[in-house]
Amino acid sequence: MASNTIRVIITTPHGVFLDVNTDICTFRTTEGEVGLMANATQFISSLIPSMIYINSKSSPHLQTYYVDKGVVYFKDNTLSMIVNEIDNKPLNINETFVQEDQTKYRLIEELYLKKKLTENKK
């Protein structure tokens, strides 16, 4: 008989954060919201900053976690998540996004200026 639960392993740079068996795990990826149950198809995707629900929302055993970016991989009823940061209260990730955006814009400006300098030398 096939198992009706999945194993959820959440790992951070500091080690294993959580290792539990559950009926369903719901999370958000770059492709949209995913709810995984036992015997689902194998896949891999990128997590986006959001919430992870372990068990159904109506379950008395519901666990909710807030995560930063990460990677999720599901195979053989084992869901492995590698995340930058996780907590049971909201994360302050806006500062990270602002810094990343500033870095992107600096690179874009630098490339633009280099292109203009190259064009002016011709």
N, C-alpha and C positions, 0 to 999 in steps of 0.2 A: 504494500500500500504506500502511496506517495505521501510525503510529509506535507502538512498544510501550513507550515511556518517557514520563514526565511531567517537567516542569520544576518544581522546587521553589525558591521565592524566599522567604527569611525576612528580614524587615525589623524593625529595632528603632528606637527614637527616635534612635539614633546612626548609622543608615544600614543598608545591606544587610549582613547577617551571613553569608548563604549563598545561592548561586545555582548549583544543580546539576541534572543530569538523573539520574533514577533509575527503577527498575522499580516500586517501591511506596513509599508513605509512610504510616506509621501514627501516629495521634495521638488524643487524647481531647478530646471536645467536651462541651457541656452535654447533648447527646442521647445520648452514649455513645462508645465507641471506634470509630474510622473507619480503614479501610485503603483508600487510593486507588491505583488503577492507571490506566493509559492508557484513554482513551475513556469515563471514568465520567461520570455525569450532573452537570451544573452545580449547585453549591450554595454556600451561605454559612452559617457557624455561629460560635459563640463557643468559643474554646479555654479550657480550665480548667488550672490548674497541674498539670503532668504531664510525661511524657516523650514525645519525638518519635523515631520510628525511621525512618531513611531507608535503604531496601533491606530485604529480608526478614531475619528474625532469624537465618536459617541462612547468609546471604551473608557471604563474607569481607570484603566492603566495607561492612558495617553501620556506620552512624553513629548515635549516640544523643545526644540533647540534652535538657536539662531546661528547661522554659519556665514562665513565669508566665502570667497571663491574656493573652488576645489575640483576634484575629479571623482566620478562615480563609475563603478564597474560592477556588473551583475553577471554571475555565472554559477550554475549548479546550486541554486537557492542560497547563495552567499552574496550579499550586497556589501561591497567594500567602498568606503568613502575616505578620501584623503582631502582634508580641508586645512586652510591656513589658520583659521581661528573658529572656535565654537564655544557657546555659552548658553545657559538657560535663561539669560536675560538679553535684551537687544544690544547689539554691538555698535560701537561708535566707529563706523566705517567711512563716514563722509570725509574725514580728514585724509584718509588713504586715497579716495577717489580724486580729491582736489589735487593732491600731490602728483598722482599719475597723469591727470589731465594737463597740469603745468609742464610736466616732462614731455608729454606728447607735443604740446604747442611749441615748446622750445626747439624740439627736433625739427618740426615742420618749418619754423622760422629759419633755422640754421640751413636746412636744405634749400629753402627758397632763396636765401641770400647767396649761397654758394652757386646756385644756378644763375642768378643775376650777374654775379661777378664773372662767371665763365662766359656768359653771353656778351658782356661788355668788353672782354679781352679779345673777342673775335673781330 
